[in-house]
């Protein structure tokens, strides 16, 4: 089981399933995709409660039917230019997996775009841009109708920010 | 018809373990100097049901073992032998042995048969010491046999009033009366007054009740045994009518065993038995009637609590909404909302109640612990428990177990002196250890009190000096010195024992209690004893909070930490080294924590005199928190931030307010730590993205 998770998260090409569905969203003119099975819900932007002394990209926490869900602003996270939230601004709530537990985290994006079937064969590894561009969270690139989709490795991205596996923080 | 008995194994094991726990408790309660007949009866009954159950399910080894145990107990019960301390120890070991046997039978694991054999032969040797030849006795016959010659002929009046659903439990009054007939001469009168006319008769209901007079060589135990299966399904009273001759053992025990005294014993026995056996009987009858308690997984309860919490929030959202719109014309809507509010509050209270258990669950282990430890350390200790019915949250109870054990061990090891020392000090030989629990405000207080040597202040101070916990010229008052024992790395035990004294003790105790949102302190008088006092919130799921505002942010301070709130007087603000601000509160100087600066948020004003100071206590230190405004006080449901995020300094959790937004709950001691860092570095480093 654990191995399966690791395979699907860290290995770029999974030959077993032929095609996967991805939900795509817009961020500063680029189209990103996440595994649709991870999407719990999509909701409009609502003011989050700030958590003191957290990095800027943590917008705060929202009440999602009784669960406290942290909200990450992906623009800030990717060090893109900050824009005013508009009426297309949405929060995509994703289930993020660590080795031990699953967390629910919301991501603020410019707009939701589409759902695509992408064959594993279509997936190209992200080219290495050196240190200039953050590509370590990119699972791969895909081309649909001459558009480039950037498929994100969401577990890896969150793991770098939030400790997924150890909730015990000793002082 | 063959029944698969294995489906009842689970119940048998549970009942047997409960029976063993009862035996253990009663054995420890037993006072050799003043033997209480009822205690022996209770122990006997427990052993007897284990024997019966194991017999029915074919656990022969357990049956054989319990049989010997039961025979021995029966002799004691019949007054043929006296219970000695040695007997109690053997019985306690038998209880342990039985527990092992049951565990191995349940889990299908290997059992140390030699151990069982040796204990069993030990018990048999005991038996042989008395002139009993009758080891083949079966329970009822045995009772009659052994009490023959001892018990004189007596008459009992039995009032048997079955509840109308008796037949549905699969019991038949006729069978019971026939069984009584076997015990002695019976006169039975049936009361038909409740019997309806034939067309109104429900054949599944029982309308009859009986007045029975039973004469013979019978004790109340035998009668109760007949009614054992129906005791929860009927009103039963058993009274002694006359005794022509006193029983021998009664003559020994009470100089003039009066009828009344006997009757009182019976009544008491009945009460006690009903209380003790209620759960057992409940479960037994669970198969065919409605039961009074069920076992539910804690996850289900938590899910329920969570949902009710949501309901409360939704309800208050609706409430707030109706305040904004004009609903004057909708009187009924208003009424309905009021009712909804009442019902949700009550629902929430009842749901929270589900998680509450009496603290006796935690206290129960101490009689054995004290018994074993006092033997090991050669001390005489009397354990007194009070307030066992005080209820607290299951989670809190689970987590308080270990700290309590530690404190009790500590009191026995370091507190209570050896009998010689106590005598020399003019104290009674037997030391008193008192565990007490009670509610105070929204908290539960647990006190562990001993009348031992008390804390030796000089020794503590010197030790602390040696460990570098204090400096030589520090002057500390008594309480501050006593408090040193909670510092990490402190231990004054002269010798390191396996009881306590590893020096990792008290600080762990304090930390565990702090993690539960509680406090622990000690009061001690040298030579007289010490009292450890633990204060805990009743539940970890909700807390009483004070809402405060800084800028546009709302935070919650646990009400338990707040001492007072006050308007800031400018002339009382002092500063140390031009930076650290302190506030002069009567005789004290307390540091001021500016919430806006440690949390890096906007506040209405940075001028202290524009805001309010909330004086709180955390880590035994008073601080003043500078806030813009105080808002309402309310009970909040605590939600973890760690479920989906991670631990945040200064924050213990979050909650959802009436308008559906999230508010952070402040963690006072962590905030004090945070402010110390802030003062050192003047700003907090953000984690680099």
Interface residues (C-beta under 8 A of the other chain):
Chain A: X47 X48 X49 X50 X51 X52 X53 X54 X55 X56 X57 X58 X60 X61 X62 X63 X65 X66 X67 X68 X69 X70 X76 X77 X79 X103 X104 X105 X162 X163 X167 X168 X169 X171
Chain B: X306 X307 X309 X310 X313 X553 X598 X599 X600 X601 X639 X640 X641 X642 X643 X644 X645 X646 X647 X648 X649 X650 X651 X654 X656 X660 X661 X662 X663 X664 X670 X673 X674 X684 X686 X687 X688 X689
